Amino acid sequence: MREEQLRQLDKSDLEDIARSERISGRSRMSKRKLARALYQHFRSRNDEPTKQELYEEAKRLEIDGRSKMNRDELKQAVEEHRVN
């Protein structure tokens, strides 16, 4: 789930999700911090970057043709750029 999607949920919904995921300190967190904690929690379960994240990295690295690449192509291009 993306952080923007989590931020659109009510705080009570975020607390319910945090409870089910056993996020500690959830009762003291603001809505924004809950959304961020959940985003990081879900991301850590799936360490693979999203296509958007790869695209942003490719943009920062000035990789040509990035707008026409799919997720796997972006991942490969970013990894190759880091090696070189």
C-alpha positions as CSV (number, residue, x, y, z in Angstrom):
1,M,0.0,0.0,0.0
2,R,1.3,3.5,-0.9
3,E,1.8,6.1,1.8
4,E,-0.7,8.4,0.0
5,Q,-3.3,5.7,0.1
6,L,-2.7,5.2,3.8
7,R,-3.0,8.9,4.5
8,Q,-6.5,8.9,3.0
9,L,-7.8,6.5,5.6
10,D,-9.3,7.6,8.9
11,K,-7.1,7.5,12.0
12,S,-9.3,4.8,13.5
13,D,-8.8,2.6,10.4
14,L,-5.0,3.2,10.5
15,E,-5.1,2.2,14.2
16,D,-7.0,-1.0,13.4
17,I,-4.4,-1.9,10.7
18,A,-1.5,-1.0,13.0
19,R,-3.1,-3.2,15.7
20,S,-3.4,-6.2,13.4
21,E,0.2,-5.7,12.2
22,R,1.4,-5.3,15.9
23,I,2.9,-1.9,15.4
24,S,4.1,-0.7,18.8
25,G,3.3,2.8,20.1
26,R,0.4,3.2,17.7
27,S,-2.0,4.7,20.3
28,R,0.4,7.7,20.8
29,M,1.0,8.3,17.1
30,S,-0.6,11.1,15.0
31,K,-2.5,10.0,11.9
32,R,0.4,11.1,9.7
33,K,2.9,9.1,11.8
34,L,0.7,6.1,11.8
35,A,0.5,6.2,8.0
36,R,4.2,6.5,7.7
37,A,4.9,3.7,10.2
38,L,2.5,1.4,8.3
39,Y,4.0,2.4,5.0
40,Q,7.5,1.5,6.3
41,H,6.2,-1.7,7.8
42,F,4.7,-2.9,4.6
43,R,7.6,-1.8,2.6
44,S,10.0,-3.7,4.8
45,R,8.0,-6.8,4.2
46,N,8.5,-6.3,0.5
47,D,11.9,-4.7,-0.1
48,E,11.3,-4.4,-3.8
49,P,10.9,-0.7,-4.9
50,T,7.8,0.3,-6.8
51,K,7.8,1.3,-10.4
52,Q,7.3,4.9,-9.4
53,E,10.2,4.8,-7.0
54,L,12.4,3.3,-9.7
55,Y,11.3,5.9,-12.2
56,E,12.1,8.7,-9.7
57,E,15.6,7.2,-9.2
58,A,16.1,6.8,-13.0
59,K,15.1,10.5,-13.4
60,R,17.6,11.5,-10.7
61,L,20.2,9.5,-12.5
62,E,19.2,11.0,-15.9
63,I,18.6,7.6,-17.5
64,D,17.4,8.1,-21.1
65,G,14.2,6.3,-22.2
66,R,12.9,5.9,-18.6
67,S,9.4,7.0,-19.5
68,K,9.0,4.0,-21.9
69,M,10.4,1.4,-19.5
70,N,8.4,-1.1,-17.5
71,R,9.3,-1.8,-13.9
72,D,11.8,-4.6,-14.7
73,E,13.6,-2.4,-17.3
74,L,13.8,0.5,-14.8
75,K,15.2,-1.8,-12.1
76,Q,17.8,-3.1,-14.5
77,A,18.8,0.3,-15.8
78,V,19.1,1.8,-12.3
79,E,21.2,-1.2,-11.1
80,E,23.4,-1.0,-14.2
81,H,23.9,2.7,-13.6
82,R,24.9,2.1,-10.0
83,V,27.5,-0.5,-11.1
84,N,29.1,1.8,-13.6
